[in-house]
Amino acid sequence: THGPDSDDLMKLIEEIRAAGKEAAIMAHYSLARELSTDVAELAVKRLINAGATVRTQAPLIRHVNDNADNWARMWRKQVGLGAIPYYMFIERDTGARGYFEVPLWRAYMIFTEAYRQVTGLARTVRGPSMSCTPGKVLVDGVTEVNGEKLFVLKMLQARDPAWVNQVFFARYDQRATWMDQLKPAFGEDEFFFEEGMREMRMHGEGRVWMDFEVDALEETWNMDPIEPDHRKNKKEG
């Protein structure tokens, strides 16, 4: 939004809007102070004035922004500029993550404490959520059922549309930082989506990154892209 090509970008957004399309910008802001300068404010306002919708999101990172007050201030600032708070993500389980991980229970508490501090205009935000293999999983609460402490989870987006918005439960684990560290509640052997994930893998439906594999010994998540196995279609000779 600033520089020799910024006018061209604004013109493109205006053309998109004039054609009846939506220009949506996913803006990543991790700290309230990132929006504290005149240049940062002008960037958001200029995009919006050109006709774009600016939605904001960020990962929750220990030692960086694991503070409810920061998130509340940031969301209020974003709303004041005309942006729409969208997601609080749980940091992905990739790379050198140990220093930055936030346990799921604490992520939920940070989100809830921040959510309580803002008005309805900022409560468009969802979180904390995990973008994991079956879909986008929301940590929607911590509760107790029949004496068992549980995580309340919800599938916001899913590889199978039938799973969307389905609520499910996992045993509470104070150390868990990602979906693969959780166990099903109520004595169930597996989560509701696991059979479907196995079928997708078996039939090679799409490229399944971080696919869910089950073998006789353990259940693991991996980063290998899963391709259809065409060998079964070859004639033996």
C-alpha positions as CSV (number, residue, x, y, z in Angstrom):
1,T,0.0,0.0,0.0
2,H,3.1,2.3,0.0
3,G,5.5,2.6,-2.9
4,P,5.6,3.0,-6.7
5,D,3.3,0.0,-7.3
6,S,0.7,0.8,-4.6
7,D,-1.6,2.7,-6.9
8,D,-1.7,-0.2,-9.3
9,L,-2.7,-2.5,-6.4
10,M,-5.5,-0.1,-5.3
11,K,-6.7,0.1,-8.9
12,L,-6.8,-3.7,-9.2
13,I,-8.9,-3.9,-6.0
14,E,-11.3,-1.3,-7.4
15,E,-11.6,-3.2,-10.6
16,I,-12.4,-6.4,-8.7
17,R,-15.1,-4.7,-6.8
18,A,-16.5,-3.1,-9.9
19,A,-16.8,-6.5,-11.5
20,G,-19.0,-7.6,-8.6
21,K,-16.3,-9.7,-6.9
22,E,-15.0,-9.7,-3.3
23,A,-11.4,-8.7,-2.6
24,A,-10.5,-10.3,0.7
25,I,-7.2,-9.6,2.3
26,M,-6.0,-12.0,5.1
27,A,-3.7,-9.8,7.2
28,H,-1.4,-11.3,9.8
29,Y,-0.9,-9.2,12.9
30,S,0.6,-11.0,16.0
31,L,0.9,-7.9,18.3
32,A,-1.1,-4.8,18.9
33,R,2.0,-2.7,18.4
34,E,2.2,-3.8,14.8
35,L,-0.7,-1.4,14.2
36,S,0.6,1.4,16.3
37,T,2.3,3.4,13.5
38,D,0.8,5.8,11.1
39,V,2.1,3.8,8.1
40,A,0.4,0.6,9.4
41,E,-2.9,2.4,10.0
42,L,-2.8,4.0,6.6
43,A,-2.1,0.6,4.9
44,V,-5.3,-0.9,6.4
45,K,-7.4,2.1,5.7
46,R,-6.2,2.4,2.1
47,L,-7.1,-1.2,1.4
48,I,-10.5,-0.8,2.9
49,N,-11.2,2.5,1.1
50,A,-10.3,0.8,-2.2
51,G,-13.0,-1.8,-1.5
52,A,-11.1,-4.7,0.0
53,T,-12.3,-6.6,3.1
54,V,-9.4,-7.0,5.5
55,R,-9.7,-10.0,7.9
56,T,-7.0,-10.5,10.5
57,Q,-5.5,-13.6,11.9
58,A,-2.3,-14.8,13.8
59,P,-0.8,-17.8,15.5
60,L,-0.6,-17.9,19.3
61,I,3.1,-18.0,20.1
62,R,4.6,-18.5,23.6
63,H,7.0,-15.7,24.6
64,V,5.6,-13.5,21.8
65,N,1.9,-12.9,22.2
66,D,0.6,-15.4,24.8
67,N,-1.2,-12.7,26.6
68,A,-4.9,-12.1,26.6
69,D,-4.6,-8.3,27.0
70,N,-2.5,-8.1,23.9
71,W,-5.1,-9.9,21.8
72,A,-7.9,-7.8,23.2
73,R,-6.1,-4.6,22.4
74,M,-5.2,-5.8,19.0
75,W,-8.7,-6.9,18.1
76,R,-10.1,-3.5,19.3
77,K,-7.5,-1.7,17.2
78,Q,-8.3,-3.7,14.2
79,V,-12.1,-3.1,14.5
80,G,-11.3,0.6,14.9
81,L,-9.5,0.6,11.6
82,G,-12.4,-1.2,9.9
83,A,-10.7,-4.7,9.8
84,I,-12.5,-7.9,10.9
85,P,-10.9,-10.2,13.5
86,Y,-11.0,-13.6,12.0
87,Y,-8.8,-16.3,13.6
88,M,-6.5,-17.1,16.5
89,F,-4.4,-20.1,15.4
90,I,-2.6,-22.6,17.5
91,E,1.0,-22.8,16.3
92,R,1.6,-25.6,13.8
93,D,3.4,-28.7,14.9
94,T,6.3,-28.2,12.5
95,G,9.9,-27.1,12.7
96,A,11.6,-26.0,15.9
97,R,8.5,-25.4,17.8
98,G,9.1,-26.4,21.4
99,Y,10.1,-22.9,22.6
100,F,6.9,-21.4,21.1
101,E,4.3,-24.0,21.9
102,V,1.3,-23.1,24.1
103,P,-0.7,-26.0,25.7
104,L,-4.3,-26.3,24.4
105,W,-5.9,-25.6,27.8
106,R,-3.9,-22.3,28.1
107,A,-4.6,-21.3,24.5
108,Y,-8.3,-21.7,25.2
109,M,-8.0,-19.6,28.4
110,I,-6.0,-16.8,26.6
111,F,-8.7,-16.7,23.9
112,T,-11.5,-16.7,26.3
113,E,-10.0,-13.9,28.5
114,A,-9.4,-11.8,25.5
115,Y,-12.8,-12.5,24.1
116,R,-14.4,-11.3,27.3
117,Q,-12.7,-7.9,27.0
118,V,-14.1,-6.9,23.6
119,T,-17.5,-5.9,22.2
120,G,-19.6,-7.9,19.8
121,L,-17.9,-6.1,16.9
122,A,-14.7,-8.0,17.6
123,R,-16.4,-11.3,18.4
124,T,-16.2,-12.3,14.7
125,V,-13.0,-13.9,15.7
126,R,-12.7,-17.7,16.1
127,G,-10.2,-19.7,18.0
128,P,-8.1,-21.2,19.2
129,S,-8.0,-23.5,16.1
130,M,-5.7,-26.2,14.8
131,S,-5.2,-26.6,11.0
132,C,-4.6,-30.3,11.2
133,T,-5.1,-33.3,8.9
134,P,-8.8,-34.0,9.2
135,G,-9.6,-30.2,9.0
136,K,-9.7,-27.1,11.1
137,V,-10.4,-28.1,14.7
138,L,-11.6,-25.5,17.2
139,V,-10.8,-25.9,20.9
140,D,-14.3,-24.8,22.0
141,G,-14.1,-25.4,25.7
142,V,-13.0,-27.4,28.8
143,T,-15.7,-29.2,30.6
144,E,-16.5,-32.2,32.9
145,V,-18.9,-35.0,32.1
146,N,-19.5,-37.8,34.6
147,G,-16.4,-36.8,36.5
148,E,-14.2,-36.9,33.4
149,K,-12.4,-33.7,32.4
150,L,-12.6,-33.1,28.7
151,F,-11.7,-30.8,25.8
152,V,-14.7,-29.7,23.8
153,L,-13.7,-29.7,20.1
154,K,-15.5,-28.6,16.9
155,M,-14.7,-29.3,13.3
156,L,-14.8,-25.9,11.6
157,Q,-13.6,-27.1,8.2
158,A,-13.1,-30.7,7.1
159,R,-11.9,-32.9,4.3
160,D,-15.4,-34.5,4.4
161,P,-18.1,-31.8,4.3
162,A,-20.3,-34.1,6.5
163,W,-17.9,-33.5,9.4
164,V,-18.2,-29.7,9.4
165,N,-19.6,-28.2,12.6
166,Q,-19.5,-31.6,14.4
167,V,-18.7,-31.3,18.1
168,F,-16.6,-34.1,19.6
169,F,-14.6,-34.6,22.8
170,A,-11.1,-35.5,23.9
171,R,-9.7,-36.5,27.2
172,Y,-8.2,-33.5,29.0
173,D,-4.4,-33.4,28.8
174,Q,-2.6,-30.5,30.4
175,R,0.5,-31.1,28.3
176,A,-1.1,-31.5,24.9
177,T,-0.2,-28.8,22.3
178,W,-1.7,-30.4,19.2
179,M,-4.4,-32.7,18.0
180,D,-2.2,-35.8,17.6
181,Q,-1.5,-35.7,21.4
182,L,-5.2,-36.0,22.3
183,K,-7.1,-39.2,23.0
184,P,-10.9,-39.8,22.5
185,A,-13.2,-39.4,25.4
186,F,-15.6,-41.8,27.0
187,G,-13.5,-44.8,26.3
188,E,-13.8,-44.6,22.6
189,D,-11.0,-46.2,20.5
190,E,-10.8,-43.4,18.0
191,F,-12.2,-40.1,16.9
192,F,-15.2,-40.0,14.6
193,F,-13.2,-38.9,11.6
194,E,-10.4,-41.6,11.7
195,E,-12.2,-44.3,9.7
196,G,-12.9,-41.7,7.0
197,M,-9.3,-40.6,6.9
198,R,-8.2,-44.2,6.5
199,E,-10.6,-44.6,3.6
200,M,-9.3,-41.4,1.9
201,R,-5.8,-42.7,2.2
202,M,-6.6,-46.1,0.9
203,H,-8.4,-44.7,-2.2
204,G,-5.9,-41.9,-2.7
205,E,-8.5,-39.1,-2.6
206,G,-6.5,-36.0,-3.2
207,R,-3.1,-35.1,-1.8
208,V,-3.3,-35.7,1.9
209,W,-0.5,-33.7,3.6
210,M,0.2,-34.6,7.2
211,D,-2.0,-37.7,6.6
212,F,-3.3,-39.8,9.5
213,E,-1.8,-43.2,9.4
214,V,-2.7,-46.2,11.6
215,D,-0.7,-49.3,11.9
216,A,-0.6,-52.2,14.4
217,L,1.7,-50.4,16.8
218,E,0.8,-46.7,16.9
219,E,-1.0,-43.8,15.4
220,T,1.1,-41.0,14.0
221,W,0.8,-37.9,11.9
222,N,3.4,-37.3,9.1
223,M,4.2,-34.8,6.5
224,D,4.3,-37.1,3.5
225,P,2.0,-36.3,0.5
226,I,-0.2,-39.3,-0.2
227,E,-0.7,-40.2,-3.8
228,P,-3.0,-42.8,-5.3
229,D,-1.5,-46.2,-5.5
230,H,-1.9,-47.1,-9.1
231,R,-0.1,-50.5,-8.8
232,K,-3.4,-52.3,-8.1
233,N,-4.6,-51.2,-11.6
234,K,-1.6,-52.7,-13.4
235,K,-1.9,-56.2,-14.8
236,E,0.4,-58.8,-13.5
237,G,2.8,-60.1,-16.1
